Structure formats: structure tokens, C-alpha cells
Amino acid sequence: MIYNRLHRFIVAGITGIVLCSVAGAWFLVSGTSLFLAFAFACIVITLAIMLVRKMEKTNRQLETFFRSINNNDFNVHFTEKEDDKFLNGLFREMNRIMMQFEENQAQLEERRLYYESIIRVLTHEIRNSITPISSLSADLINYTDEYGKEGIVDGLQTINQQVQQLNTFLNAYHRLTHLPDPVKTKVDIHTLFDKLNRLLSSEEGSKNIRYSLPEPVEILLDQNLVTLALINLIHNAQQATANHPEPQIIVEAGRGEKAPLFIQVCDNGEGIPPERLEDVFIPFYSTKKEGSGIGLPLSRRIMQLHGGELTVSSSPGEGAVFRMSFP
């Protein structure tokens, strides 16, 4: 688009100069006074100089633009001027492209860090599972007579348990990385809360969950995926309040200060230390003995697929708030 605009501008300028030159020659041939011909030539030369200067300025800006993109420097901004409509359109387009590149770069960096953390955890967990399998199987092969039949059976059972744990771990990873694309529809959140209440009513501690909807709210979302995310958040809140004498979990929806729609899960549990707030979204990271470390990353991934975000705010001893913000 930038090159199309620049191309049209140059062609129009050169065409104008050529036409003016032809007209000037016609004035001379037709016997027009020398003064008028000279004045016309001055106008043509002035226009040509203005065109060349504008082309040079545009060329410098384009060089800066492409150099910035090549160096991943997205702090450059091209200022618009009231007296130049063409360059304003050009600069506006260049600023838009710079902003798009910056957003794409940030997303790529976020994905890189995300998958690096997954690979790091995968490597750690797989090594921890394979090492005892390798060691025990080697012992069973080399010292078969010493182990005897019962010892071999016990050893094979241990190996089988390790394999099952590894298989469970890999299934959780597959689930995290193979979520379907959301099929969004307008959903009445009151209906969604009723569904959640029915699904969780048979679980222990469900009486501690309270649903709050101050005003009617409809959100464009995939009801199945968001229900899964909310169940994960509620289970996390139940684990956080397990040792509280009067556990409370509030699931509420509404609009934020800048009008984004949100659903959030609040609890009065033990809270999360500030240095661990982002760690809770690392796949397979868990500080709870019964935690799998997959629920919160899965919920955040569901929100990313919706074009929204899942954030957490907490202070030790004061509970936590997990907010799902929708675009």
C-alpha cells in the first residue's frame, strides 16, 4: 500500500512536469511573450524542486521505516503534518504497520517463553520417570536369579506404575496443546452459572460457592470451553480454601471500569505470594500436593483462544481473584 501511494505520487508529479514543459514549449512556439514563458518556466522549476524535496523526505522516512523493522526497533513514530495530506496518509500507514509488527513480535516472544517453560518441565518430568525405569529394568536383567520370581513381579509392577504416571502426564500435555478453536455464541451468564451450579452440586464443598450477577450480562463465548475454565478455577479455589474454617468462593460477572466484560472467581484462601503470581500459569507447576499444575494454564489458554486474558491478583492470607476478561 505504501509503495502504491508513493508510485502514484511520483507518476503524478513527473506527468505534471512533462505537461508543464510541453505547455511551455507550446507558449514559445506560438509566439507568447518571453516574460510569460520565463515566468512559466520558473513555476515549473519551482514545482520540480518541491517535488524532488518531497521525494527525498519521503525516501528518508522510508529508509528509517525499513531499518527500524529490520532491527526490531518499534519505538519510531512518524509525525503527521496538517499541510501534507499525502504524507499524512503514508505516515499513518507506516505507524500502523510498525504497531502491528510490535504486537506480533510481543506475541512471538510470549509464545517462545511459554513453550520453553513447557519443554523444560517436560524434560524434567520425563527424565524423572525414565531414570528409575531404566535403572530397575537393568537390575532385573542383570540380577534375575537374585530377584527371584516375586522380586521380578514387584519390579515389573513398579515399572508399570512409572509408565502409567508418565502416560498421565503426557495426556495432560496433549490436552493443553490440542484445545479446539472456540465456537462462540451469545451466552446469558445467568444460564451459565445455573449450569455450573448443577455440575458442581454433588461435589464436596459446593455449598461454599456463591454466584453473583448484579445485572443481566451476555458474553460472546464458547460455553463448553469457558465452563471447563471456570470449573478449573473453582477447583483451584476449593484447594486454596481447604484449611480455612469458613471457606468462601464467589463466582461473579459484570463490566469493568473501561466496559470490558468479565467473569471472576474470588476466594478467601491462603493467597499467593507476589513472586509466585505468574508461576501459577506455568504448565505442571503446582504448590499443592493434590494439584496437577494443568488447570490454570488450561484456563489461561482457553481465554487466549477467545482473544481475552486470565489474570490473578492476590496477597498472602487475603485470598485470590482470578479474572477472565473478554474482548
C-alpha positions in Angstrom: 0.0 0.0 0.0 2.8 2.4 0.9 4.6 1.7 -2.4 1.3 2.1 -4.4 0.8 5.6 -2.8 4.4 6.6 -3.5 4.3 5.3 -7.0 1.1 7.3 -7.8 2.6 10.4 -6.3 5.8 10.2 -8.3 3.9 9.4 -11.6 1.6 12.3 -11.0 4.5 14.7 -10.3 6.5 13.6 -13.3 3.4 13.8 -15.5 2.7 17.3 -14.3 6.3 18.4 -15.1 6.2 16.9 -18.5 2.8 18.5 -19.3 4.1 21.9 -18.0 7.2 21.6 -20.1 5.1 20.8 -23.2 2.8 23.7 -22.5 5.8 26.0 -22.0 7.3 24.9 -25.3 3.9 25.5 -26.9 3.9 29.0 -25.5 7.3 29.7 -27.1 6.3 28.2 -30.4 3.0 30.1 -30.5 4.8 33.4 -30.0 3.9 34.0 -26.4 5.9 36.8 -24.8 9.3 36.0 -23.4 8.3 37.2 -20.0 5.3 34.8 -19.7 7.4 31.9 -21.0 10.1 32.8 -18.4 7.6 33.1 -15.6 6.0 29.7 -16.6 9.4 28.1 -16.7 10.2 29.4 -13.2 6.9 27.9 -11.9 7.7 24.6 -13.5 11.3 24.6 -12.0 9.9 25.5 -8.6 7.3 22.7 -8.7 10.1 20.3 -9.8 12.3 21.3 -6.8 9.4 20.9 -4.4 8.6 17.5 -5.8 12.3 16.4 -5.5 12.5 17.6 -1.9 9.3 15.8 -1.0 10.6 12.7 -2.7 13.9 13.0 -0.7 12.0 13.5 2.5 9.7 10.5 1.8 12.7 8.4 0.9 14.5 9.2 4.2 11.4 8.3 6.1 11.0 5.0 4.2 14.7 4.2 4.9 14.1 4.8 8.6 10.9 2.7 8.5 12.5 -0.3 6.9 15.7 0.0 9.0 13.5 0.0 12.2 11.6 -3.1 11.1 14.8 -4.9 10.2 16.3 -4.0 13.6 13.1 -4.8 15.5 13.1 -1.2 16.8 9.4 -0.3 17.1 9.8 3.0 19.1 10.0 5.0 15.9 6.9 7.2 15.2 6.2 9.2 12.1 4.6 12.6 12.9 1.8 13.8 10.7 1.6 17.4 9.5 -1.6 19.3 8.7 -0.4 20.7 5.4 0.6 17.4 3.8 -2.4 15.1 3.2 -0.4 12.6 1.1 2.4 12.1 3.6 -0.1 12.0 6.4 -1.7 9.0 4.8 1.6 7.5 4.2 2.9 8.1 7.8 -0.4 6.8 9.2 0.0 3.6 7.3 3.7 3.2 8.3 2.7 3.8 12.0 0.0 1.1 11.7 2.5 -1.4 10.3 5.0 -0.6 13.0 2.4 -1.2 15.7 1.3 -4.5 14.0 4.9 -5.7 13.9 5.4 -4.8 17.5 2.3 -6.7 18.6 3.3 -9.7 16.5 6.8 -9.6 18.0 5.4 -9.5 21.5 3.2 -12.4 20.8 6.0 -14.4 19.4 8.2 -13.7 22.4 5.4 -14.7 24.7 4.9 -17.9 22.9 8.6 -18.6 22.9 8.8 -18.2 26.7 5.6 -20.3 27.1 6.9 -23.2 25.1 10.4 -23.0 26.6 8.8 -23.5 30.0 6.7 -26.4 28.7 9.8 -28.1 27.2 11.7 -27.5 30.4 9.0 -29.1 32.5 8.5 -32.0 30.0 12.3 -32.7 30.0 12.3 -32.7 33.8 9.3 -34.9 34.3 10.2 -37.4 31.6 13.7 -37.8 32.9 12.4 -38.3 36.4 10.1 -41.1 35.1 12.5 -42.8 32.8 15.5 -42.9 35.2 14.0 -45.4 37.7 12.6 -47.4 34.8 16.0 -47.7 33.2 17.8 -48.5 36.5 15.3 -51.1 37.7 14.9 -52.8 34.3 18.7 -53.1 34.1 18.9 -54.7 37.5 16.1 -57.1 36.7 18.1 -58.2 33.6 21.5 -58.4 35.2 20.4 -60.0 38.5 17.4 -62.1 37.6 18.4 -65.0 39.9 18.9 -62.7 42.9 15.5 -61.1 42.5 13.6 -64.3 42.1 10.0 -64.6 40.8 8.4 -62.3 43.4 11.1 -59.7 43.1 10.8 -59.6 39.3 7.0 -59.2 39.6 7.4 -56.4 42.1 9.9 -54.7 39.9 7.7 -55.0 36.8 4.8 -53.5 38.8 7.0 -50.6 39.8 7.9 -50.1 36.2 4.3 -50.3 35.1 3.3 -47.6 37.7 6.0 -45.3 36.4 4.8 -45.8 32.9 1.2 -45.0 33.9 2.3 -41.8 35.6 4.3 -40.8 32.5 1.3 -41.6 30.3 -1.0 -39.5 32.5 1.5 -36.6 32.3 1.7 -36.8 28.5 -2.1 -37.0 28.2 -2.3 -33.8 30.3 0.2 -32.1 28.0 -1.7 -33.2 24.9 -4.9 -31.8 26.3 -3.2 -28.5 27.0 -1.8 -28.1 23.4 -4.8 -29.5 21.5 -7.7 -27.4 22.5 -10.3 -26.8 19.8 -11.0 -23.4 18.4 -13.8 -21.7 20.2 -17.3 -21.8 18.7 -18.7 -18.5 20.0 -22.3 -17.7 20.7 -24.0 -15.1 22.8 -24.4 -16.7 26.2 -26.6 -15.4 29.1 -24.2 -15.7 32.1 -27.2 -16.4 34.4 -27.8 -19.6 32.4 -24.0 -20.4 32.5 -24.0 -20.0 36.3 -27.0 -22.3 36.6 -25.2 -24.9 34.6 -22.1 -24.6 36.8 -24.1 -24.9 39.9 -25.7 -28.2 38.6 -22.4 -29.6 37.5 -20.7 -28.9 40.9 -23.7 -29.5 43.3 -22.7 -33.1 44.0 -19.1 -32.2 44.9 -17.9 -31.8 48.5 -17.7 -28.1 49.4 -20.1 -26.9 46.7 -22.2 -25.2 49.4 -19.3 -22.8 49.9 -19.7 -21.5 46.3 -21.9 -18.4 45.8 -22.8 -17.0 42.4 -23.2 -13.2 42.0 -24.7 -11.5 38.9 -25.7 -7.8 39.8 -27.1 -7.2 36.3 -28.0 -9.2 33.2 -24.9 -10.0 31.2 -24.4 -11.6 27.8 -20.9 -12.6 26.6 -19.8 -13.9 23.2 -18.0 -17.2 24.1 -17.7 -20.9 23.7 -19.9 -22.2 26.5 -18.2 -25.6 26.8 -14.6 -24.2 26.9 -15.5 -21.4 29.3 -17.3 -23.9 31.6 -14.2 -26.0 31.6 -12.1 -23.0 32.5 -14.4 -21.9 35.3 -14.5 -25.4 36.8 -10.7 -25.4 36.9 -10.7 -22.0 38.6 -13.3 -23.1 41.2 -11.4 -26.4 41.9 -8.3 -24.3 42.4 -10.2 -22.0 44.8 -11.5 -25.1 46.7 -8.0 -26.3 47.2 -6.9 -22.9 48.4 -9.6 -22.7 51.0 -9.4 -26.3 52.2 -7.8 -25.3 55.5 -10.0 -22.2 56.1 -12.6 -22.5 59.0 -15.2 -20.6 56.9 -14.3 -21.1 53.2 -16.0 -18.8 50.7 -15.8 -18.8 47.0 -17.6 -16.2 44.9 -18.2 -16.5 41.2 -19.4 -13.2 39.7 -19.7 -11.5 36.3 -20.0 -7.8 35.3 -18.4 -4.9 33.4 -15.1 -3.3 34.4 -14.3 0.4 34.5 -13.5 0.6 30.8 -16.5 -1.6 30.0 -14.8 -5.0 29.3 -16.9 -7.9 30.3 -15.5 -10.2 32.9 -16.2 -13.4 35.0 -14.1 -13.8 38.1 -13.6 -16.4 40.9 -12.7 -15.0 44.3 -11.7 -17.0 47.4 -10.7 -16.3 51.0 -7.9 -18.8 51.0 -4.3 -18.6 51.9 -3.4 -16.3 48.9 -0.4 -16.3 46.6 3.0 -14.7 47.3 3.7 -11.8 44.8 6.8 -13.6 43.4 4.7 -16.6 42.5 1.7 -14.9 40.8 2.9 -15.7 37.3 4.3 -19.1 38.2 0.8 -20.5 38.7 0.2 -20.3 35.0 3.3 -22.3 34.1 2.2 -25.8 32.9 2.6 -28.5 35.5 3.7 -26.1 38.2 1.8 -26.7 41.5 2.4 -26.0 45.1 -0.4 -28.3 46.2 0.1 -32.0 46.8 -3.0 -32.9 45.0 -2.6 -30.4 42.2 -1.7 -31.4 38.7 -0.5 -28.0 37.6 -2.6 -28.1 34.4 -5.9 -26.4 35.4 -4.7 -22.8 35.5 -2.6 -23.0 32.3 -5.5 -24.7 30.5 -7.9 -21.9 31.7 -5.5 -19.2 30.5 -5.1 -20.9 27.1 -8.9 -21.0 26.7 -9.1 -17.3 27.4 -6.3 -16.6 24.9 -8.2 -18.6 22.3 -11.1 -16.2 23.0 -8.9 -13.2 22.4 -9.2 -12.3 26.1 -7.0 -12.9 29.2 -6.9 -14.6 32.5 -5.2 -12.6 35.3 -4.7 -13.1 39.0 -4.4 -10.7 41.9 -3.7 -11.9 45.4 -2.0 -11.2 48.7 -0.8 -13.8 51.2 -3.5 -14.5 53.7 -6.1 -12.5 51.9 -7.3 -14.9 49.2 -7.0 -14.6 45.4 -9.1 -13.3 42.5 -8.8 -14.9 39.1 -10.4 -12.7 36.4 -11.4 -13.8 32.9 -11.6 -10.6 30.8 -13.4 -10.9 27.4 -12.8 -8.7 24.4 
